């Protein structure tokens, strides 16, 4: 065992961080997110305890939030990971020497994403009912517009990620696994927006998922369906999805013009 060989391999990996912003960010990314999310959860639990909230409502809030958040995450992964499957298989160039158009390819990714969401949702809802006697459908048919908004936001994040990977290559692949969680602290998944500091409350007003999770808690606590929340969420999703589609098509055009399609995955 030679120290110089060990140090050489150590330096080989450390030097990667000198020229990769994504790797540097990853060092603080997950600890910071954990601290933010579970710190705000702790504040919310303390507040609910002071208000004398019942255990069934605790269960409904957190299990409902987990299942709904998984919808957003799965819809994003259905886009970005399905795209990466082609990159890893070095099949991306083969696809686009065929008659397949980029529009058709993108729609196919959305359908894959939708399939994964439906399967994961049904399994999660069934397990929550079997293991915890929790019926997510206490929200009623209102869960459908909630799910639609979360899927739209997941698609937006997934297409954005795919655009970055197209343009910047493998160094941007890390975004496929962590970018959705960047939105989690300001999406008010496990706690209301009111728990957040003032500047994050302002930011949360521009996050569609925040309106969905606030709406879920409104139904569980007050049996009130917040139509205004869903209208705001849908409006924001429509704007963001339109902008992200424009960004994606622009990135694809640039990559094709520069002849980088052949290099994707290398």
C-alpha positions in Angstrom: 0.0 0.0 0.0 1.6 3.2 -1.2 0.6 6.7 0.1 1.5 8.4 -3.2 -1.0 6.2 -5.1 -3.7 6.9 -2.5 -3.0 10.6 -2.5 -3.0 10.6 -6.4 -6.5 9.1 -6.5 -7.7 11.4 -3.7 -6.4 14.5 -5.7 -7.9 13.1 -8.9 -11.4 13.3 -7.4 -10.8 16.6 -5.5 -9.6 18.3 -8.6 -12.9 17.6 -10.2 -14.5 20.1 -7.8 -12.2 23.0 -9.0 -13.9 23.2 -12.4 -17.4 21.9 -11.6 -19.9 24.2 -10.0 -22.5 21.4 -9.7 -20.2 19.2 -7.7 -19.4 22.1 -5.3 -23.0 22.9 -4.8 -23.8 19.2 -4.1 -21.5 19.3 -1.0 -23.9 21.8 0.8 -27.1 21.1 -1.2 -28.5 18.1 0.7 -27.5 19.2 4.3 -29.0 22.6 3.6 -32.3 21.2 2.3 -32.6 18.8 5.2 -32.0 21.6 7.6 -34.6 23.9 6.0 -37.3 21.3 5.4 -37.2 19.5 8.7 -36.5 22.6 10.7 -39.7 24.2 9.3 -41.5 20.9 9.9 -40.5 21.0 13.6 -41.8 24.6 13.9 -45.1 23.5 12.4 -45.5 20.5 14.7 -44.8 22.7 17.7 -47.5 25.1 16.5 -50.0 22.3 15.9 -49.3 20.9 19.3 -49.9 24.2 21.0 -53.2 24.5 19.1 -54.2 21.0 20.2 -54.5 19.4 16.7 -55.6 15.8 16.8 -53.4 12.8 15.8 -55.6 11.8 12.8 -55.1 15.3 11.3 -51.3 15.0 11.8 -51.4 11.6 9.9 -53.6 13.0 7.1 -51.4 16.1 6.7 -48.1 14.2 6.5 -49.1 11.1 4.6 -51.2 13.2 2.1 -48.2 15.5 1.6 -45.8 12.6 1.1 -48.0 11.0 -1.6 -48.7 14.2 -3.4 -45.1 15.2 -3.3 -44.2 11.9 -4.9 -46.5 12.7 -7.8 -44.4 15.9 -8.5 -41.1 14.0 -8.1 -42.2 11.0 -10.3 -43.5 13.3 -13.0 -40.1 15.1 -13.1 -38.2 11.9 -13.0 -40.3 10.4 -15.8 -39.0 13.1 -18.1 -35.4 13.6 -17.0 -34.5 9.9 -16.2 -36.2 8.6 -19.4 -34.1 11.1 -21.3 -30.9 10.0 -19.5 -31.7 6.3 -20.4 -31.2 7.3 -24.0 -28.0 9.2 -23.2 -26.5 6.3 -21.2 -27.4 3.9 -24.0 -25.8 6.3 -26.5 -29.0 6.1 -28.5 -29.9 9.8 -28.7 -28.3 10.3 -32.1 -30.0 7.2 -33.5 -33.4 8.6 -32.5 -33.0 11.8 -34.4 -31.6 10.3 -37.6 -35.1 8.6 -37.8 -38.3 10.5 -38.8 -39.0 11.1 -35.1 -39.5 14.8 -34.3 -38.5 16.5 -31.1 -42.2 17.2 -30.4 -43.1 13.5 -30.7 -40.1 12.6 -28.5 -41.1 15.1 -25.8 -44.8 13.9 -25.8 -43.6 10.3 -25.5 -41.6 11.3 -22.4 -44.6 13.0 -20.9 -46.7 9.8 -21.4 -44.0 7.7 -19.8 -44.0 10.2 -16.9 -47.8 10.0 -16.6 -47.7 6.2 -16.6 -45.1 6.2 -13.7 -47.1 8.7 -11.8 -50.4 6.7 -12.0 -48.7 3.4 -11.0 -46.8 5.0 -8.1 -49.9 6.9 -6.9 -52.1 3.8 -6.9 -49.5 1.8 -5.0 -48.8 4.6 -2.5 -52.5 5.2 -1.8 -53.2 1.4 -1.4 -50.2 1.0 1.0 -51.3 4.1 3.0 -54.8 2.6 3.4 -53.5 -1.0 4.3 -50.7 0.1 6.7 -52.1 3.2 8.2 -55.8 3.1 7.5 -55.4 6.4 5.7 -57.7 7.1 2.8 -56.2 9.8 0.6 -59.6 10.2 -1.2 -61.0 12.0 1.9 -59.9 15.0 -0.2 -62.5 13.7 -2.8 -62.5 14.5 -6.5 -60.5 17.6 -5.7 -57.5 15.4 -5.7 -57.6 15.3 -9.5 -56.9 19.1 -10.1 -54.2 18.8 -7.3 -52.5 16.0 -9.2 -52.8 17.8 -12.6 -51.0 20.8 -11.2 -48.3 18.8 -9.6 -47.7 16.8 -12.8 -47.5 20.0 -14.8 -44.9 21.4 -12.3 -43.0 18.1 -12.5 -43.0 18.2 -16.3 -41.7 21.8 -16.2 -38.8 20.9 -13.9 -38.1 17.7 -15.9 -38.0 19.5 -19.3 -35.9 22.3 -17.8 -33.4 19.7 -16.5 -33.3 18.0 -19.9 -32.6 21.3 -21.6 -29.6 21.9 -19.3 -28.3 18.3 -19.9 -28.6 18.8 -23.7 -26.7 22.0 -23.6 -24.0 21.3 -20.9 -23.7 17.5 -21.1 -22.9 15.0 -18.4 -21.9 17.6 -15.8 -25.5 18.7 -15.6 -26.8 15.1 -15.0 -26.8 15.7 -11.3 -29.7 18.1 -11.7 -31.9 15.2 -12.7 -31.7 13.8 -9.2 -31.8 16.8 -7.0 -33.4 19.8 -8.8 -37.0 18.9 -7.7 -35.9 19.0 -4.0 -34.6 22.6 -4.5 -38.3 23.6 -4.7 -39.4 21.6 -1.7 -38.6 24.1 1.1 -40.7 26.8 -0.5 -43.4 24.4 -1.8 -44.8 24.1 1.8 -45.1 20.4 1.5 -45.2 19.5 5.2 -46.0 22.9 6.7 -47.9 26.0 5.7 -46.3 29.0 4.0 -46.9 31.0 7.2 -44.1 29.0 8.9 -41.5 30.4 6.4 -39.5 33.6 6.9 -40.9 36.6 5.2 -38.6 36.5 2.1 -39.4 32.8 1.5 -43.1 33.4 1.9 -42.8 35.9 -1.0 -40.9 33.3 -3.0 -43.5 30.7 -2.3 -46.2 32.9 -3.9 -44.5 32.0 -7.3 -44.3 28.2 -6.7 -47.4 26.4 -8.0 -46.9 23.4 -5.6 -47.2 25.7 -2.6 -50.9 26.5 -3.5 -51.6 22.8 -4.0 -50.3 21.8 -0.5 -51.9 24.8 1.1 -55.2 23.7 -0.6 -54.8 20.1 0.7 -54.4 21.4 4.3 -57.4 23.7 3.9 -59.6 20.7 2.9 -58.3 18.5 5.8 -58.6 21.2 8.5 -61.6 23.3 7.3 -63.4 21.2 4.7 -63.1 24.2 2.3 -62.0 23.7 -1.3 -59.7 26.7 -2.2 -60.6 27.4 -5.8 -58.4 30.5 -5.8 -55.4 28.4 -4.9 -55.9 26.0 -7.8 -56.5 28.9 -10.2 -53.2 30.5 -9.2 -51.3 27.2 -9.3 -52.7 26.4 -12.8 -51.9 29.9 -14.1 -48.3 29.7 -12.9 -47.9 26.2 -14.3 -49.1 27.3 -17.7 -46.7 30.3 -17.7 -43.7 28.2 -16.5 -44.4 25.3 -18.8 -44.6 27.6 -21.9 -41.3 29.3 -21.0 -39.6 26.0 -20.3 -40.8 24.5 -23.6 -39.4 27.6 -25.4 -36.1 27.1 -23.6 -35.9 23.4 -24.4 -36.6 23.8 -28.1 -34.0 26.6 -28.2 -31.4 24.4 -26.6 -32.2 21.5 -28.9 -31.8 23.8 -31.9 -28.4 25.1 -30.6 -27.1 21.6 -29.9 -28.1 20.4 -33.4 -26.6 23.5 -35.1 -23.3 23.0 -33.3 -23.2 19.2 -34.1 -23.3 18.2 -30.4 -26.0 15.6 -30.7 -23.4 13.0 -31.7 -21.4 13.8 -28.5 -24.2 13.4 -26.0 -23.4 10.5 -23.8 -19.7 10.4 -24.6 
